[in-house]
Amino acid sequence: MNIKTFDWSAYKGDIPGYGDCRAVPGEYACLFPDRYVESSFSGQTGRAALLNGENINYLRIPHAKGDGRMAGGGQTTKPDPVYEWQWPAGWVKVGLMYGPNGVIYGAGDVLTAVTSQAQYQATAGWRYVNEAGVLVNCESTRQDVARGLYEYTEWADVAIGQGGKPDMGAVVLFPGEKLRRLDPRPEGQRPYPFNARFIRSDRNGDQFGIAIVDLTGRKTYFVWATLAELRALPFVGTVPPIEPPIPPVEPPVTDYLGVNKRVRAKYPLANPGGAPLGADHWVYLVDLAQQTGTLLFQKDGGDHVFVPPLGKNVSLDVVGRGSLGDNWADVLGDAEGQAVPTWDQHPNAAGTYLDVSGIALPGEPQPPIEPPTGNLEQRVEALEAAMAAIHRSTAGWL
C-alpha cells in the first residue's frame, strides 16, 4: 500500500483540498486552495496555476493513464463554469455545471457535466463510473444505513466510502463482512472522529486508487492498494481509536513586572528622600502583594514604612515568598528617589515575611466585625482589640 499526503493546512478558508487519483500508482491531482493544482501527469508534472484566481472545485481526472487532463468547477458565478486542463493550452472553459460533484470523466473518459438544476436535483452529481462504463450518481450512493456506508463507490466484490456514526472516517466493506477501517494517517496520529470526506476511488483490475480529504486535519491523502491489501485492513472496532494527546497544562506565568508597573502607576510620587509615595507607600506595597500573591518583608531598621493595619514596619521595596516560593524581589529601583517599578528576583528569602492578603485597602469595605463570644470580660477584650485594629487600619488615611 502506497500513500501520498498533501498538507494544505496553511490555508484557512472554507474550500477543501479536493483531490482525485487513478488506480495507476502515482497518478493524481490535488487542489491547494487559492494557490494552484498539483498533478503528476506526464508532460506537465508539477503545478498548474489557477485561472483568474478561481479554485478548481470537485476536481476529477480521467481513468486512462497519462491522459494529461483534469477538470472541475469554478466558484465565481452560478451555475459554475467547468474548467478543463488541456496540455499545453492550460485551463479552458468548456461549459457549465450545476451543484457539487457536477463534473466527471465518464465512459471513454468523455468529460460529462450536470447540465441543469433539474438534473442535479435528481442525481446530486456524479460519484463514479462503474466497471460497465455506466455513470453512478451521488444520490443513489449517498447512504446505506443497513450496511453503515455513506457516499460510497461499489463494485461487485468491495465497496469503499465513509463510515457511519461516530464519524469513523474511510471504510472498506466486503460482502458478508463487517466494515474495515481505512486510515491513511501515520500510526500514532489517528484521533477520532476522523472527518474524511470527498472519497473518490478508481479501479483497474485488482489495483485501486483512493482519494480521501481530511477536513479536520486539512490534508488530502492518495492511497494506492491492491484488493488483497484492502482485505487485510483491520475491522472497525478491533483497532481502538487513539485519542489525541492532551498537551501538558503549563502553569500560568505571572508578568510580575507588568503587574508592578500597573500598581505603581496608581500612586503618585509624594516624598522624595523618604518613603517615595508618602502616606500611600504602605498602601502600594499591600496592593502589590495582594495582586502578586506575595508577602511583605518585616523590617524595623534602615529604610522602612509603617503598615497601620498590621502595626508593623516593612521594607520600602521588598516582597517575597508566597507565589515566589522561597524567593524575594526588589520591586522599586531608586526607592529613595523616584520609585521606578522593577522586579529584581533573588533566591533565599530569609527573615520574617508578613501576610497582608486580608487587609482592606483604603476605600474598600472593611471586613465585618464578628460578634464577640464568651463571658463579659472576654467580649470586652475582643471588642477593644477589634476597635484597635480599625484604628490602626485607618491611621494615616486622611
C-alpha positions as CSV (number, residue, x, y, z in Angstrom):
1,M,0.0,0.0,0.0
2,N,1.4,3.4,-1.0
3,I,0.2,6.6,0.5
4,K,0.9,10.2,-0.6
5,T,0.0,13.1,1.6
6,F,-0.7,16.8,0.7
7,D,-0.9,19.3,3.5
8,W,-3.0,22.4,2.8
9,S,-3.4,23.4,6.5
10,A,-1.8,26.8,5.9
11,Y,-5.0,27.7,4.0
12,K,-7.7,29.0,6.5
13,G,-10.6,29.3,4.1
14,D,-13.6,27.1,3.6
15,I,-12.7,25.3,0.3
16,P,-11.2,21.9,0.9
17,G,-8.2,20.5,-1.0
18,Y,-10.2,18.5,-3.5
19,G,-8.3,15.5,-4.9
20,D,-8.6,12.6,-7.3
21,C,-6.3,9.8,-8.3
22,R,-6.2,6.9,-10.7
23,A,-5.7,3.2,-9.9
24,V,-2.3,3.5,-11.6
25,P,0.1,4.3,-8.7
26,G,1.4,7.8,-8.7
27,E,-1.3,9.3,-10.9
28,Y,-3.1,12.1,-9.1
29,A,-4.3,15.8,-9.0
30,C,-4.8,17.9,-5.9
31,L,-6.1,21.4,-5.3
32,F,-4.2,23.7,-3.0
33,P,-7.0,26.2,-2.3
34,D,-6.3,29.7,-3.6
35,R,-2.8,28.7,-4.8
36,Y,-2.6,26.0,-7.6
37,V,-3.5,22.5,-8.6
38,E,-0.6,20.0,-8.3
39,S,-0.7,17.0,-10.6
40,S,1.5,14.1,-11.7
41,F,0.6,13.9,-15.4
42,S,3.3,13.2,-17.9
43,G,4.0,16.3,-20.0
44,Q,3.3,18.9,-17.3
45,T,4.3,17.3,-14.0
46,G,4.0,19.9,-11.3
47,R,1.8,22.9,-10.6
48,A,-1.0,24.3,-12.7
49,A,-1.7,27.9,-11.7
50,L,-5.3,28.8,-11.1
51,L,-7.2,30.6,-13.9
52,N,-8.1,34.2,-12.8
53,G,-7.6,33.0,-9.2
54,E,-10.6,30.6,-9.4
55,N,-10.3,27.4,-7.4
56,I,-11.0,24.2,-9.3
57,N,-13.7,22.6,-7.1
58,Y,-14.8,18.9,-7.1
59,L,-11.6,18.1,-9.1
60,R,-11.7,15.0,-11.3
61,I,-9.2,13.2,-13.6
62,P,-9.8,10.6,-16.3
63,H,-9.3,6.9,-15.9
64,A,-6.8,6.4,-18.7
65,K,-3.1,6.7,-17.6
66,G,-1.2,9.7,-18.8
67,D,-4.3,11.4,-20.3
68,G,-3.0,14.8,-19.1
69,R,-6.4,16.3,-18.4
70,M,-8.3,17.3,-15.3
71,A,-11.5,19.2,-14.7
72,G,-13.6,20.9,-12.1
73,G,-16.0,23.7,-11.4
74,G,-15.1,27.4,-10.9
75,Q,-16.5,29.4,-8.0
76,T,-17.3,33.0,-9.1
77,T,-20.6,32.5,-10.9
78,K,-23.7,30.3,-10.8
79,P,-24.0,27.9,-12.5
80,D,-20.3,27.1,-12.1
81,P,-18.1,27.3,-15.1
82,V,-16.4,24.0,-16.0
83,Y,-12.7,24.3,-16.5
84,E,-10.5,21.6,-18.1
85,W,-6.8,21.5,-18.1
86,Q,-5.7,20.8,-21.6
87,W,-2.0,20.5,-22.0
88,P,-0.3,22.6,-23.3
89,A,-3.1,25.2,-23.6
90,G,-3.8,25.3,-19.8
91,W,-7.2,25.8,-18.3
92,V,-10.0,26.1,-20.8
93,K,-13.6,26.9,-20.0
94,V,-15.7,24.1,-21.6
95,G,-19.2,24.6,-20.3
96,L,-21.3,24.9,-17.1
97,M,-22.3,22.6,-14.3
98,Y,-24.9,22.7,-11.6
99,G,-24.2,21.8,-8.0
100,P,-21.4,19.9,-6.2
101,N,-19.9,16.9,-7.9
102,G,-21.2,18.3,-11.1
103,V,-18.4,17.1,-13.4
104,I,-16.8,13.7,-14.1
105,Y,-14.9,11.8,-16.8
106,G,-17.4,9.1,-17.9
107,A,-17.2,6.2,-20.2
108,G,-14.3,6.5,-22.6
109,D,-13.1,9.4,-20.5
110,V,-15.5,11.8,-22.0
111,L,-16.0,14.9,-19.9
112,T,-19.6,14.9,-18.5
113,A,-21.3,17.6,-16.5
114,V,-24.6,18.1,-14.7
115,T,-26.2,20.4,-17.2
116,S,-29.4,21.6,-15.4
117,Q,-30.8,22.2,-12.0
118,A,-33.4,19.5,-12.6
119,Q,-30.7,17.0,-13.4
120,Y,-28.8,17.9,-10.2
121,Q,-31.9,17.5,-8.1
122,A,-32.3,14.0,-9.5
123,T,-28.7,12.9,-9.2
124,A,-26.9,15.2,-6.7
125,G,-24.0,15.0,-9.1
126,W,-21.8,12.1,-10.2
127,R,-19.9,9.7,-7.9
128,Y,-18.0,7.3,-10.2
129,V,-18.1,5.2,-13.4
130,N,-18.7,1.5,-12.8
131,E,-16.9,-1.4,-14.5
132,A,-19.6,-1.5,-17.2
133,G,-18.8,2.2,-18.0
134,V,-22.1,3.5,-16.5
135,L,-22.1,6.7,-14.6
136,V,-23.3,6.2,-11.0
137,N,-24.8,9.3,-9.3
138,C,-24.3,10.6,-5.8
139,E,-27.9,10.3,-4.8
140,S,-28.0,6.5,-5.3
141,T,-24.8,6.0,-3.3
142,R,-25.5,8.7,-0.6
143,Q,-26.2,6.3,2.2
144,D,-26.8,2.6,3.0
145,V,-27.8,2.7,6.7
146,A,-28.1,-1.1,7.0
147,R,-24.5,-1.6,6.0
148,G,-23.2,1.6,7.6
149,L,-21.9,3.0,4.3
150,Y,-22.2,6.6,3.2
151,E,-21.1,8.4,-0.1
152,Y,-19.6,5.2,-1.4
153,T,-18.2,3.6,-4.5
154,E,-19.2,0.0,-5.1
155,W,-18.0,-2.9,-7.2
156,A,-19.2,-6.5,-7.1
157,D,-16.7,-7.6,-4.6
158,V,-15.9,-4.5,-2.5
159,A,-17.3,-1.1,-1.6
160,I,-15.3,2.0,-0.4
161,G,-16.7,5.1,1.3
162,Q,-17.4,6.9,4.6
163,G,-18.3,5.1,7.8
164,G,-21.3,5.9,10.0
165,K,-21.5,7.5,13.4
166,P,-19.4,8.2,15.3
167,D,-17.6,9.6,12.3
168,M,-15.1,6.8,11.7
169,G,-13.5,8.1,8.5
170,A,-12.9,6.0,5.4
171,V,-14.1,2.3,5.4
172,V,-14.0,-0.7,3.1
173,L,-16.7,-3.4,3.0
174,F,-16.5,-6.9,1.5
175,P,-19.8,-8.8,1.1
176,G,-20.8,-10.7,4.2
177,E,-18.2,-8.9,6.4
178,K,-18.1,-6.1,8.9
179,L,-16.6,-2.7,7.9
180,R,-12.9,-2.5,7.7
181,R,-11.1,0.7,8.6
182,L,-9.0,2.6,6.0
183,D,-6.9,5.2,7.8
184,P,-4.1,6.7,5.8
185,R,-2.7,8.8,8.6
186,P,0.6,7.8,10.3
187,E,0.5,5.4,13.2
188,G,0.1,7.3,16.4
189,Q,-1.6,10.2,14.7
190,R,-5.1,8.9,14.2
191,P,-7.5,10.7,16.5
192,Y,-11.2,10.0,16.1
193,P,-13.6,11.2,14.9
194,F,-11.8,11.2,11.5
195,N,-13.6,13.7,9.3
196,A,-12.9,12.0,6.0
197,R,-14.8,13.4,3.1
198,F,-14.9,13.5,-0.8
199,I,-13.7,10.0,-1.0
200,R,-13.0,9.0,-4.6
201,S,-11.9,5.6,-5.8
202,D,-10.7,4.3,-9.2
203,R,-10.1,0.6,-10.1
204,N,-8.0,-1.2,-12.6
205,G,-8.3,-5.0,-12.1
206,D,-7.2,-5.6,-8.5
207,Q,-5.4,-2.2,-8.2
208,F,-7.2,0.7,-6.5
209,G,-6.6,4.4,-6.3
210,I,-8.4,6.1,-3.4
211,A,-8.5,9.8,-2.6
212,I,-9.5,11.0,0.9
213,V,-9.9,14.6,2.1
214,D,-9.4,15.1,5.9
215,L,-11.4,18.2,6.6
216,T,-10.2,18.5,10.2
217,G,-6.6,17.7,9.6
218,R,-6.7,19.8,6.4
219,K,-4.8,17.2,4.4
220,T,-5.5,15.2,1.3
221,Y,-4.4,11.5,1.1
222,F,-3.9,9.4,-2.0
223,V,-3.9,5.7,-1.3
224,W,-2.8,3.0,-3.9
225,A,-3.6,-0.5,-2.7
226,T,-4.4,-3.9,-4.1
227,L,-7.5,-5.9,-3.4
228,A,-5.5,-8.2,-1.1
229,E,-4.2,-5.2,0.9
230,L,-7.8,-3.8,1.3
231,R,-8.9,-7.3,2.5
232,A,-6.1,-7.2,5.1
233,L,-7.3,-4.0,6.7
234,P,-8.5,-4.3,10.3
235,F,-12.2,-4.4,11.1
236,V,-13.8,-1.3,12.6
237,G,-13.8,-1.9,16.4
238,T,-10.7,-4.1,16.5
239,V,-8.4,-1.0,16.4
240,P,-9.2,1.2,19.4
241,P,-9.5,4.8,18.5
242,I,-6.3,6.7,19.5
243,E,-7.3,9.8,21.5
244,P,-5.4,12.9,20.5
245,P,-2.6,13.6,23.0
246,I,-3.5,16.0,25.7
247,P,-0.9,18.7,25.9
248,P,0.5,19.3,29.4
249,V,-1.1,22.3,31.1
250,E,1.5,24.8,31.9
251,P,1.0,26.8,35.0
252,P,0.2,30.4,34.1
253,V,3.2,32.7,34.1
254,T,2.7,35.9,36.1
255,D,4.1,39.0,34.5
256,Y,5.3,40.4,37.8
257,L,6.9,43.4,36.3
258,G,3.8,44.2,34.3
259,V,1.7,44.0,37.5
260,N,4.1,46.1,39.4
261,K,4.0,48.8,36.7
262,R,0.2,48.9,36.8
263,V,0.1,49.1,40.6
264,R,2.8,51.7,40.9
265,A,1.1,54.0,38.4
266,K,-1.9,54.3,40.8
267,Y,0.2,56.1,43.4
268,P,1.9,59.4,42.6
269,L,5.3,60.3,43.9
270,A,4.9,62.3,47.1
271,N,8.0,62.4,49.3
272,P,11.5,62.1,47.5
273,G,14.1,61.4,50.1
274,G,11.8,59.4,52.4
275,A,9.0,56.9,51.7
276,P,8.8,58.0,48.0
277,L,5.0,57.5,47.8
278,G,4.5,59.3,51.2
279,A,1.4,58.2,53.1
280,D,0.4,55.9,50.2
281,H,3.6,53.9,50.2
282,W,2.3,51.2,52.6
283,V,-0.9,51.1,50.5
284,Y,1.1,50.5,47.3
285,L,3.0,47.6,49.0
286,V,-0.1,45.9,50.2
287,D,-1.8,46.4,46.9
288,L,1.2,44.9,45.1
289,A,1.5,42.0,47.5
290,Q,-2.2,41.1,47.1
291,Q,-2.1,41.3,43.3
292,T,1.1,39.1,43.0
293,G,0.3,36.7,45.8
294,T,3.4,37.6,47.8
295,L,4.2,38.8,51.4
296,L,5.9,41.9,52.8
297,F,9.3,41.8,54.4
298,Q,9.2,42.9,58.1
299,K,12.0,45.5,58.6
300,D,12.5,47.8,61.6
301,G,16.0,49.2,60.9
302,G,17.0,51.2,57.9
303,D,14.5,52.4,55.3
304,H,11.1,51.2,56.2
305,V,7.4,52.1,56.2
306,F,4.7,51.5,58.8
307,V,1.7,49.4,57.8
308,P,-1.2,50.6,60.1
309,P,-3.4,47.6,59.8
310,L,-0.5,45.4,60.9
311,G,1.0,47.7,63.4
312,K,4.4,46.7,62.0
313,N,7.2,48.1,59.8
314,V,8.1,46.6,56.4
315,S,10.7,47.2,53.8
316,L,10.1,50.0,51.3
317,D,10.8,47.9,48.3
318,V,10.8,44.1,49.0
319,V,8.2,41.4,48.6
320,G,8.8,37.7,48.8
321,R,7.7,34.1,49.4
322,G,4.0,33.3,48.6
323,S,3.8,32.7,44.8
324,L,7.6,33.2,44.6
325,G,8.3,30.1,46.7
326,D,11.5,30.8,48.7
327,N,12.4,33.8,46.7
328,W,12.2,37.5,47.2
329,A,12.2,40.5,44.8
330,D,13.3,44.1,44.9
331,V,10.3,45.9,43.4
332,L,11.4,49.6,43.3
333,G,14.5,50.9,41.7
334,D,15.9,54.1,43.4
335,A,13.4,53.6,46.2
336,E,14.7,56.7,48.0
337,G,14.1,58.9,44.9
338,Q,11.7,58.2,42.0
339,A,10.4,54.8,43.0
340,V,10.8,53.2,39.5
341,P,8.9,49.9,39.3
342,T,11.2,46.9,38.7
343,W,11.3,43.2,39.5
344,D,14.8,42.0,40.6
345,Q,14.2,38.5,41.9
346,H,16.6,36.6,44.2
347,P,16.7,33.2,46.0
348,N,16.7,32.5,49.7
349,A,14.0,34.8,51.3
350,A,15.5,34.9,54.8
351,G,13.8,36.8,57.6
352,T,10.2,37.4,58.5
353,Y,7.5,37.9,55.9
354,L,4.0,39.2,56.7
355,D,0.7,38.1,55.1
356,V,-1.4,41.1,54.0
357,S,-3.9,39.2,51.9
358,G,-6.7,40.0,54.3
359,I,-6.1,43.8,54.6
360,A,-8.7,46.0,53.0
361,L,-7.2,48.9,51.1
362,P,-8.4,52.5,51.7
363,G,-11.8,52.9,50.1
364,E,-12.6,49.2,50.1
365,P,-15.2,47.8,52.5
366,Q,-13.8,46.7,55.8
367,P,-14.3,43.1,56.9
368,P,-17.2,42.6,59.2
369,I,-16.5,42.5,62.9
370,E,-17.6,39.1,64.3
371,P,-19.7,39.4,67.4
372,P,-17.6,38.6,70.4
373,T,-18.3,35.4,72.3
374,G,-17.6,34.2,75.8
375,N,-18.2,35.9,79.2
376,L,-18.5,39.7,79.6
377,E,-14.8,40.3,80.3
378,Q,-13.7,38.2,77.2
379,R,-16.2,40.0,75.0
380,V,-15.0,43.5,76.2
381,E,-11.4,42.4,75.4
382,A,-12.4,41.2,72.0
383,L,-14.3,44.4,71.2
384,E,-11.3,46.6,72.3
385,A,-9.0,44.5,70.1
386,A,-11.3,45.0,67.1
387,M,-11.6,48.7,67.7
388,A,-7.8,49.0,68.0
389,A,-7.4,47.1,64.7
390,I,-9.8,49.5,63.0
391,H,-7.9,52.5,64.4
392,R,-4.6,51.1,63.1
393,S,-6.1,50.4,59.7
394,T,-7.4,53.9,59.2
395,A,-4.4,55.8,60.7
396,G,-2.8,57.9,58.0
397,W,-5.7,57.7,55.5
398,L,-6.7,61.3,56.0
